[in-house]
Amino acid sequence: MSYRFPIQSMPRFEVTNLEHQASKEFMQELLNHTIREFEFHSYHNRGIIDARRWKPQTHRNDIELYRERRVGVTGGTLINSARDCRLDLPLFSSTVKTLASPTMVLTGYGHGRVENAMSAVVTESQHDLALAVKFKYHDVADCAILKTLEPPTESNPFHYLGFKFFARKSPTEGHLFKHRHSVYLEFSGVTQSSKGEQLGFHLMHSVELSMFPELSDYNSIRALQSTRYIYRQKTNKTVEVFMLGNMDLSGHIFKPLANKFTVDVFFGVTRLLELAKVRRLSQMAHKQRHFGANAAALGGPPACNVVHSQYYYQA
């Protein structure tokens, strides 16, 4: 990796019970708001974007991105719905600024299964996180799991709540446009819609951790983000994707570069299903090598070759 941030050498992050509970309650409210918006779009409007509210921005394959026409309306509604949450805590001191930026909505379809997308979303280890962010964003400088509050369980394998970090490289190598990093709270799992349909969700929201260092000496600026994804099984092999997102890149930045940076972040989700396939192939190859080693030790025939498709990301 080209860039070295002082993340891995930092002391262990400590989170109070109050911060843990407040984090869970706020992320649940973000989820509730996102589901309401999803159901209005998919159930009430039958998947048709309200052109009076949203302005087309760009598209990739079967995924389209829109920007709200009246900036701050969606974020203001969300802040109001979260009024009973502990937004007064320092942890959430940047939330109002984050949600004041233009809200984007992403909607469309991908090939695969909801469980495949969710298996790619959940990253408990440094290796899995590195693979996921590299696969989604390509130009990643560093990443780290800062603190896991609630890990997946055998009965709830897609549930996760915790703090993470990642930094994206500048497209100009840090000269005209500095690197951007994000410290965020992540929440994922599976829930149900009002119609009883299974929904996968993946939320990432910027937070303020007092122990996290400034990275200005590393030519990197904090970016504020809030992305809330919903996945619904539309047909046997098709997943409907819905997202509400906000991003504030901070600092002075050439507008075309800012737009590209933002769009790349929001569209990173479209690579999740492909990542799930890569992980399955990697796991198959690992099992095959293990089986081959055992067979060789027993004097049996050698194992057949399995194509091993994997992105390697040096931590």
C-alpha positions as CSV (number, residue, x, y, z in Angstrom):
1,M,0.0,0.0,0.0
2,S,1.4,3.4,-1.0
3,Y,0.2,5.4,2.0
4,R,0.6,4.7,5.7
5,F,-1.8,6.2,8.2
6,P,-1.2,5.8,11.9
7,I,-4.4,3.9,12.5
8,Q,-3.1,0.4,13.3
9,S,-0.7,1.8,16.0
10,M,-3.4,3.7,17.8
11,P,-4.6,2.7,21.3
12,R,-7.8,0.6,21.7
13,F,-10.9,2.6,21.2
14,E,-13.2,2.7,24.2
15,V,-17.0,3.3,23.9
16,T,-19.2,3.9,26.9
17,N,-22.5,2.1,27.4
18,L,-24.3,5.4,26.8
19,E,-22.5,5.8,23.4
20,H,-23.3,2.2,22.5
21,Q,-27.0,2.6,23.2
22,A,-27.2,6.0,21.5
23,S,-25.4,4.6,18.5
24,K,-27.9,1.7,18.2
25,E,-30.9,4.0,18.7
26,F,-29.8,6.5,16.1
27,M,-28.9,4.0,13.5
28,Q,-32.3,2.3,14.0
29,E,-34.0,5.6,13.4
30,L,-31.9,6.1,10.2
31,L,-33.1,2.7,9.1
32,N,-36.7,3.4,9.9
33,H,-36.6,6.6,7.9
34,T,-34.9,4.9,5.0
35,I,-37.5,2.1,5.0
36,R,-40.3,4.7,4.9
37,E,-38.8,6.4,1.9
38,F,-38.2,3.0,0.2
39,E,-41.8,1.9,0.7
40,F,-43.1,5.2,-0.6
41,H,-40.9,4.8,-3.7
42,S,-41.4,1.0,-4.3
43,Y,-44.9,0.4,-3.0
44,H,-46.8,3.7,-3.3
45,N,-45.0,5.0,-6.5
46,R,-44.4,1.5,-7.9
47,G,-40.7,2.2,-8.4
48,I,-41.3,5.5,-10.3
49,I,-39.1,8.4,-9.2
50,D,-41.0,11.6,-8.2
51,A,-39.6,14.1,-10.7
52,R,-40.9,17.0,-8.7
53,R,-38.7,16.0,-5.8
54,W,-35.6,14.4,-7.5
55,K,-33.4,15.6,-10.4
56,P,-31.6,13.0,-12.6
57,Q,-27.8,13.0,-12.2
58,T,-26.3,9.9,-13.8
59,H,-26.7,6.2,-14.3
60,R,-24.6,3.0,-14.6
61,N,-26.2,-0.1,-16.1
62,D,-29.5,-0.6,-14.4
63,I,-28.8,1.8,-11.5
64,E,-29.8,5.5,-11.5
65,L,-28.8,8.3,-9.3
66,Y,-30.9,11.4,-8.5
67,R,-30.3,14.6,-6.5
68,E,-33.0,16.4,-4.4
69,R,-34.2,19.6,-6.0
70,R,-34.7,21.4,-2.7
71,V,-31.5,20.9,-0.8
72,G,-31.9,20.0,2.9
73,V,-35.5,18.9,2.8
74,T,-34.9,15.2,3.2
75,G,-32.1,15.7,5.7
76,G,-34.3,18.0,7.7
77,T,-37.1,15.5,7.8
78,L,-34.6,12.9,9.0
79,I,-33.2,15.1,11.8
80,N,-36.7,15.8,12.9
81,S,-37.6,12.1,13.1
82,A,-34.4,11.5,15.2
83,R,-35.2,14.3,17.7
84,D,-35.5,11.8,20.5
85,C,-32.0,10.3,19.8
86,R,-28.9,11.5,21.7
87,L,-27.7,13.8,18.9
88,D,-26.3,16.1,21.7
89,L,-23.5,13.7,22.3
90,P,-20.1,14.7,20.8
91,L,-20.2,11.4,18.9
92,F,-22.9,12.9,16.6
93,S,-21.7,16.5,16.6
94,S,-21.2,16.5,12.8
95,T,-24.6,14.9,12.0
96,V,-26.5,18.1,11.3
97,K,-23.8,19.2,8.9
98,T,-23.7,15.8,7.2
99,L,-27.4,15.7,6.6
100,A,-27.5,19.4,5.4
101,S,-25.7,18.4,2.2
102,P,-27.9,17.5,-0.8
103,T,-29.5,14.1,-0.4
104,M,-29.1,11.7,-3.3
105,V,-31.3,8.8,-4.1
106,L,-30.0,5.7,-5.9
107,T,-32.4,3.1,-7.3
108,G,-32.3,0.2,-9.7
109,Y,-31.5,-3.5,-10.0
110,G,-28.6,-5.9,-9.8
111,H,-28.2,-9.6,-10.5
112,G,-28.0,-12.0,-7.6
113,R,-29.6,-12.6,-4.2
114,V,-30.0,-10.4,-1.1
115,E,-28.1,-12.8,1.0
116,N,-25.2,-12.6,-1.4
117,A,-25.1,-8.8,-1.1
118,M,-25.3,-9.0,2.7
119,S,-22.5,-11.6,2.9
120,A,-20.3,-9.1,1.1
121,V,-21.4,-6.2,3.3
122,V,-20.5,-7.9,6.6
123,T,-16.8,-7.5,7.4
124,E,-15.5,-8.6,10.8
125,S,-11.8,-8.9,10.0
126,Q,-9.2,-6.5,8.6
127,H,-8.7,-8.7,5.6
128,D,-12.4,-8.8,4.8
129,L,-12.8,-5.0,5.2
130,A,-9.8,-4.4,3.0
131,L,-11.1,-6.7,0.3
132,A,-14.6,-5.1,0.4
133,V,-13.5,-1.4,0.3
134,K,-10.9,-2.1,-2.4
135,F,-13.4,-4.0,-4.5
136,K,-16.1,-1.2,-4.1
137,Y,-13.9,1.9,-4.4
138,H,-10.6,0.6,-6.1
139,D,-8.4,3.6,-5.1
140,V,-8.3,2.9,-1.4
141,A,-5.3,4.1,0.7
142,D,-6.1,2.5,4.0
143,C,-8.9,1.1,6.2
144,A,-9.5,-0.3,9.7
145,I,-12.1,-1.7,12.0
146,L,-11.9,0.7,15.0
147,K,-14.4,-0.9,17.4
148,T,-17.0,-3.6,17.0
149,L,-20.0,-3.1,19.2
150,E,-22.2,-5.9,18.1
151,P,-20.7,-8.7,15.9
152,P,-22.7,-11.1,13.8
153,T,-24.0,-14.3,15.5
154,E,-24.9,-17.7,14.3
155,S,-28.6,-16.9,14.4
156,N,-28.1,-13.4,13.0
157,P,-25.2,-13.6,10.6
158,F,-25.7,-10.3,8.8
159,H,-26.1,-8.2,12.0
160,Y,-23.2,-5.7,12.7
161,L,-22.8,-2.5,14.6
162,G,-19.4,-0.9,14.9
163,F,-16.9,1.9,14.0
164,K,-14.7,1.8,11.0
165,F,-12.4,3.9,8.9
166,F,-11.3,4.1,5.3
167,A,-9.3,6.6,3.2
168,R,-9.6,7.1,-0.5
169,K,-6.6,8.2,-2.6
170,S,-6.7,11.5,-4.4
171,P,-7.0,11.1,-8.2
172,T,-4.2,13.7,-8.4
173,E,-1.9,11.9,-5.9
174,G,-2.7,14.5,-3.3
175,H,-1.4,17.5,-5.2
176,L,-4.5,19.4,-6.5
177,F,-7.0,17.3,-4.5
178,K,-6.2,15.9,-1.1
179,H,-7.0,12.4,0.0
180,R,-10.4,12.0,1.8
181,H,-11.0,9.8,4.8
182,S,-14.1,8.8,6.7
183,V,-14.7,7.7,10.3
184,Y,-18.1,6.1,10.4
185,L,-20.6,4.0,12.3
186,E,-21.8,1.0,10.4
187,F,-25.0,-0.9,10.9
188,S,-26.2,-3.9,8.9
189,G,-28.7,-6.7,9.1
190,V,-32.0,-8.0,7.8
191,T,-35.5,-6.7,8.6
192,Q,-39.0,-6.8,7.1
193,S,-41.1,-4.2,5.3
194,S,-44.6,-3.3,6.2
195,K,-45.7,-6.0,3.7
196,G,-43.6,-8.7,5.3
197,E,-40.9,-8.7,2.6
198,Q,-37.4,-9.4,3.7
199,L,-35.1,-6.4,3.4
200,G,-31.3,-6.3,3.7
201,F,-29.8,-3.0,5.0
202,H,-26.4,-1.4,5.2
203,L,-26.0,2.0,6.8
204,M,-22.8,4.0,7.2
205,H,-22.9,7.4,9.0
206,S,-20.0,9.7,9.9
207,V,-19.2,10.2,13.6
208,E,-16.7,12.0,15.8
209,L,-14.3,9.9,17.8
210,S,-12.2,12.0,20.2
211,M,-9.3,9.5,20.1
212,F,-9.1,9.5,16.3
213,P,-6.1,11.6,15.1
214,E,-6.0,14.4,12.6
215,L,-4.6,13.3,9.3
216,S,-3.6,16.6,7.8
217,D,0.0,15.7,8.0
218,Y,-0.9,12.8,5.7
219,N,-2.5,15.2,3.2
220,S,-5.9,13.9,4.0
221,I,-9.2,15.7,4.9
222,R,-12.2,14.3,6.7
223,A,-15.2,13.7,4.5
224,L,-18.7,13.5,6.0
225,Q,-21.0,10.9,4.7
226,S,-24.3,9.1,5.4
227,T,-25.3,6.3,3.1
228,R,-28.4,4.1,3.8
229,Y,-28.9,1.1,1.5
230,I,-31.9,-1.2,1.2
231,Y,-31.9,-4.5,-0.7
232,R,-35.0,-6.3,-1.7
233,Q,-35.4,-9.6,-3.7
234,K,-37.4,-8.5,-6.7
235,T,-37.2,-11.8,-8.7
236,N,-35.4,-15.1,-8.1
237,K,-32.2,-13.6,-9.6
238,T,-32.7,-9.9,-9.3
239,V,-32.1,-7.6,-6.3
240,E,-33.7,-4.2,-6.1
241,V,-31.3,-1.6,-4.6
242,F,-32.5,1.7,-2.9
243,M,-30.2,4.2,-1.3
244,L,-30.5,7.6,0.4
245,G,-27.1,9.3,0.8
246,N,-25.4,12.5,1.8
247,M,-21.8,13.5,1.3
248,D,-19.8,16.6,2.3
249,L,-16.2,16.4,1.0
250,S,-15.0,19.5,2.8
251,G,-12.1,21.7,1.6
252,H,-11.7,23.3,-1.8
253,I,-12.2,20.9,-4.6
254,F,-12.6,21.2,-8.4
255,K,-16.3,20.4,-9.0
256,P,-15.9,17.7,-11.7
257,L,-13.6,15.8,-9.4
258,A,-16.0,16.2,-6.5
259,N,-18.8,14.9,-8.5
260,K,-16.8,11.9,-9.7
261,F,-15.7,11.1,-6.1
262,T,-19.2,11.3,-4.8
263,V,-20.7,9.2,-7.6
264,D,-18.0,6.5,-7.2
265,V,-18.8,6.2,-3.5
266,F,-22.6,5.8,-4.1
267,F,-22.2,3.4,-7.0
268,G,-19.7,1.2,-5.1
269,V,-22.7,-0.9,-4.0
270,T,-23.1,-2.2,-7.5
271,R,-20.0,-4.2,-7.1
272,L,-21.2,-6.0,-4.0
273,L,-22.8,-8.9,-5.8
274,E,-19.6,-9.4,-7.7
275,L,-17.6,-9.3,-4.5
276,A,-19.8,-12.0,-3.0
277,K,-19.0,-14.2,-6.0
278,V,-15.2,-13.6,-5.5
279,R,-15.5,-14.5,-1.8
280,R,-17.3,-17.7,-2.6
281,L,-14.6,-18.7,-5.1
282,S,-12.0,-17.8,-2.6
283,Q,-13.6,-20.0,0.1
284,M,-14.0,-22.8,-2.4
285,A,-10.4,-22.6,-3.3
286,H,-9.4,-22.6,0.4
287,K,-11.5,-25.7,1.1
288,Q,-10.1,-27.4,-2.0
289,R,-6.5,-26.8,-1.0
290,H,-7.3,-28.1,2.4
291,F,-8.9,-31.2,1.0
292,G,-6.0,-31.7,-1.4
293,A,-3.5,-31.5,1.4
294,N,-5.4,-34.1,3.4
295,A,-5.8,-36.4,0.4
296,A,-2.1,-36.2,-0.4
297,A,-1.3,-37.0,3.2
298,L,-3.5,-40.1,3.0
299,G,-1.9,-41.1,-0.3
300,G,-5.1,-40.4,-2.3
301,P,-5.4,-38.7,-5.7
302,P,-4.5,-35.0,-6.0
303,A,-7.4,-32.5,-5.8
304,C,-8.6,-31.0,-9.0
305,N,-7.8,-27.3,-9.7
306,V,-10.2,-24.6,-8.8
307,V,-10.0,-21.1,-10.3
308,H,-9.0,-18.8,-7.4
309,S,-10.2,-15.3,-8.2
310,Q,-9.2,-12.9,-5.4
311,Y,-8.2,-9.2,-5.0
312,Y,-5.2,-8.9,-2.8
313,Y,-5.0,-5.8,-0.6
314,Q,-1.9,-5.2,1.5
315,A,-2.6,-3.8,4.9
